[in-house]
Amino acid sequence: MTLILFDSKVDRMKKAIQQMPTPVRLPPDLKKWLMHESVEHENGNLNREIVRRLDESRTRQLAREARSGAASQPAPLAPTPGQ
């Protein structure tokens, strides 16, 4: 007898969100340069190169914020007129 476990609806939704494409329009010269860089970094994949660079940028930003003691919370919204 084989027992098949099904993911919960929430798990399926999380997986779908994680795999949804995020279309970004790149100028042709930037796209060409990133493709060249992806080959230089031996991954040969534009998507992986973009993700790698964004991840590096996030890491640097979080480190800067930690050093400066800046909170990573968004600034409070200004009150709307009449409040």
Sequence and secondary structure as in RCSB ss.txt:
>XXXX:A:sequence
MTLILFDSKVDRMKKAIQQMPTPVRLPPDLKKWLMHESVEHENGNLNREIVRRLDESRTRQLAREARSGAASQPA
PLAPTPGQ
>XXXX:A:secstr
        HHHHHHHHHHH        HHHHHHHHHHHHHTT   HHHHHHHHHHHHHHHHHHHHHHHT   S  
     TT 
